[in-house]
Amino acid sequence: MSLDTRLVEVLSMVLEIPTSEVNDETSIDTVEAWDSLRSMTLVVSLEEEFDVQFTDEETLEMVSYPLIKMTLEEKGVS
Protein backbone atom coordinates (compact mmCIF):
# COMPACT_ATOMS: atom_id res chain seq x y z
CA MET A 1 0.00 0.00 0.00
CA SER A 2 1.36 3.42 -0.91
CA LEU A 3 2.25 6.21 1.50
CA ASP A 4 -0.63 8.29 0.12
CA THR A 5 -3.20 5.53 0.58
CA ARG A 6 -2.08 4.74 4.12
CA LEU A 7 -1.94 8.43 5.08
CA VAL A 8 -5.41 9.13 3.67
CA GLU A 9 -6.80 6.18 5.62
CA VAL A 10 -5.25 7.34 8.91
CA LEU A 11 -6.47 10.93 8.41
CA SER A 12 -9.93 9.68 7.50
CA MET A 13 -10.14 7.43 10.56
CA VAL A 14 -8.83 9.96 13.10
CA LEU A 15 -10.71 12.98 11.73
CA GLU A 16 -13.83 10.95 11.01
CA ILE A 17 -14.17 12.18 7.44
CA PRO A 18 -14.59 10.16 4.22
CA THR A 19 -11.35 9.24 2.44
CA SER A 20 -12.72 11.09 -0.60
CA GLU A 21 -12.52 14.34 1.39
CA VAL A 22 -8.81 13.98 2.23
CA ASN A 23 -6.74 16.02 -0.23
CA ASP A 24 -4.07 18.74 -0.40
CA GLU A 25 -6.56 21.18 1.12
CA THR A 26 -7.10 19.04 4.22
CA SER A 27 -5.73 20.96 7.18
CA ILE A 28 -6.42 22.04 10.71
CA ASP A 29 -8.05 25.15 9.19
CA THR A 30 -10.42 23.28 6.84
CA VAL A 31 -11.56 20.31 8.95
CA GLU A 32 -13.85 21.39 11.76
CA ALA A 33 -13.22 18.25 13.83
CA TRP A 34 -9.42 18.71 13.74
CA ASP A 35 -8.73 20.11 17.20
CA SER A 36 -5.76 19.76 19.55
CA LEU A 37 -6.93 16.41 20.92
CA ARG A 38 -7.33 14.96 17.43
CA SER A 39 -3.92 16.34 16.52
CA MET A 40 -2.36 14.29 19.29
CA THR A 41 -4.40 11.22 18.33
CA LEU A 42 -3.28 11.72 14.74
CA VAL A 43 0.39 11.87 15.74
CA VAL A 44 0.10 8.65 17.76
CA SER A 45 -1.80 6.93 14.94
CA LEU A 46 0.78 8.01 12.36
CA GLU A 47 3.65 6.84 14.56
CA GLU A 48 2.00 3.44 14.89
CA GLU A 49 1.05 3.09 11.21
CA PHE A 50 4.43 4.14 9.83
CA ASP A 51 6.67 2.93 12.70
CA VAL A 52 8.28 6.36 13.18
CA GLN A 53 8.74 8.83 16.01
CA PHE A 54 8.10 12.54 15.60
CA THR A 55 9.93 15.31 17.41
CA ASP A 56 7.94 17.98 19.26
CA GLU A 57 8.78 20.42 16.45
CA GLU A 58 7.55 18.03 13.76
CA THR A 59 4.38 17.41 15.73
CA LEU A 60 3.61 21.13 15.88
CA GLU A 61 4.27 21.55 12.14
CA MET A 62 2.03 18.70 10.97
CA VAL A 63 -1.12 20.74 10.43
CA SER A 64 -2.08 19.68 6.91
CA TYR A 65 -2.07 16.67 4.62
CA PRO A 66 0.85 17.98 2.49
CA LEU A 67 2.96 18.84 5.57
CA ILE A 68 2.34 15.44 7.16
CA LYS A 69 3.25 13.70 3.90
CA MET A 70 6.43 15.77 3.59
CA THR A 71 7.42 14.96 7.18
CA LEU A 72 6.91 11.25 6.59
CA GLU A 73 8.91 11.38 3.35
CA GLU A 74 11.74 13.15 5.18
CA LYS A 75 11.78 10.20 7.59
CA GLY A 76 12.25 7.82 4.66
CA VAL A 77 8.70 6.50 4.58
CA SER A 78 7.53 5.55 1.10
Contacts in CASP RR format, 6 or more apart in sequence:
PFRMAT RR
TARGET T0000
AUTHOR 0000-0000-0000
METHOD contacts of the structure
MODEL  1
MSLDTRLVEVLSMVLEIPTSEVNDETSIDTVEAWDSLRSMTLVVSLEEEF
DVQFTDEETLEMVSYPLIKMTLEEKGVS
3 69 0 8 1.000
3 72 0 8 1.000
3 73 0 8 1.000
3 77 0 8 1.000
3 78 0 8 1.000
4 69 0 8 1.000
6 49 0 8 1.000
6 50 0 8 1.000
7 46 0 8 1.000
7 65 0 8 1.000
7 68 0 8 1.000
7 69 0 8 1.000
7 72 0 8 1.000
8 19 0 8 1.000
8 22 0 8 1.000
9 19 0 8 1.000
10 42 0 8 1.000
10 45 0 8 1.000
10 46 0 8 1.000
10 49 0 8 1.000
11 17 0 8 1.000
11 22 0 8 1.000
11 26 0 8 1.000
11 42 0 8 1.000
11 65 0 8 1.000
11 68 0 8 1.000
12 18 0 8 1.000
12 19 0 8 1.000
12 21 0 8 1.000
12 22 0 8 1.000
13 45 0 8 1.000
14 38 0 8 1.000
14 41 0 8 1.000
14 42 0 8 1.000
14 45 0 8 1.000
15 26 0 8 1.000
15 31 0 8 1.000
15 33 0 8 1.000
15 34 0 8 1.000
15 38 0 8 1.000
15 42 0 8 1.000
16 33 0 8 1.000
17 26 0 8 1.000
17 31 0 8 1.000
17 33 0 8 1.000
22 65 0 8 1.000
23 65 0 8 1.000
24 64 0 8 1.000
24 65 0 8 1.000
24 66 0 8 1.000
25 65 0 8 1.000
26 64 0 8 1.000
26 65 0 8 1.000
27 34 0 8 1.000
27 63 0 8 1.000
27 64 0 8 1.000
27 65 0 8 1.000
28 34 0 8 1.000
28 39 0 8 1.000
28 63 0 8 1.000
28 64 0 8 1.000
29 63 0 8 1.000
29 64 0 8 1.000
34 42 0 8 1.000
39 59 0 8 1.000
39 62 0 8 1.000
39 63 0 8 1.000
42 62 0 8 1.000
42 68 0 8 1.000
43 54 0 8 1.000
43 59 0 8 1.000
43 62 0 8 1.000
46 52 0 8 1.000
46 54 0 8 1.000
46 62 0 8 1.000
46 68 0 8 1.000
46 72 0 8 1.000
47 53 0 8 1.000
47 54 0 8 1.000
50 72 0 8 1.000
50 75 0 8 1.000
50 77 0 8 1.000
52 72 0 8 1.000
52 75 0 8 1.000
52 77 0 8 1.000
54 62 0 8 1.000
54 71 0 8 1.000
58 71 0 8 1.000
61 67 0 8 1.000
61 71 0 8 1.000
62 68 0 8 1.000
62 71 0 8 1.000
END
